[in-house]
Amino acid sequence: MTTDPFKSAKLYYSIGEVAKMFNVNTSLIRFWENEFDIIKPKKNKKGNRLFTQQDIDNFHIIFNLVKERGYTLQGAKQKLRKNKDEAVINAEIVNNLKKIRKTLVDLGNSLD
């Protein structure tokens, strides 16, 4: 994904933080980690998963394919193998549209 100057400077995210970002259970994050080889969290001495911004970006791609576009897990894996660039671009477009919508909603609320 492209560099976003508004992204957090945080290096690592816990599994709970990642689950909250996507409004899903931590079990789904662990499941996707096992299913998709593009998710590779580091683990600390206790064995806790530490996700990087790259992992978060990859979760956005997977989330877009599976939850928003209705791909099966197998279909999402095939899409990533065959044409990851297209999946990345589509996920970026969706994220940008969500940001624009939030800005417009906030602007509308401030006018009330």
SULGI-V14276 format. One record per backbone hydrogen bond with DSSP energy under -0.5 kcal/mol. NH is the residue of the N-H (numbers start at 1). CO is the residue of the C=O. Records with the same first field share a line. If there is no record, write none. Layout:
BEGIN
NH=CO ; CO
END
This chain:
BEGIN
5=3
7=4
13=51
18=14
19=15
20=16
21=17
22=18
23=19 ; 20
24=19
28=25
29=25
30=26
31=27
32=28
33=29
34=30
35=31
36=32
37=35
39=36
40=38
42=50
44=48
47=44
50=42
51=13
56=52
57=53
58=54
59=55
60=56
61=57
62=58
63=59
64=60
65=61
66=62
67=63
68=63
69=64
71=65
76=72
77=73
78=74
79=75
80=76
81=77
82=78
83=79
84=80
87=83
88=84
89=85
90=86
91=87
92=88
93=89
94=90
95=91
96=92
97=93
98=94
99=95
100=96
101=97
102=98
103=99
104=100
105=101
106=102
107=103
108=104
109=105
110=106
111=107
112=108 ; 109
END
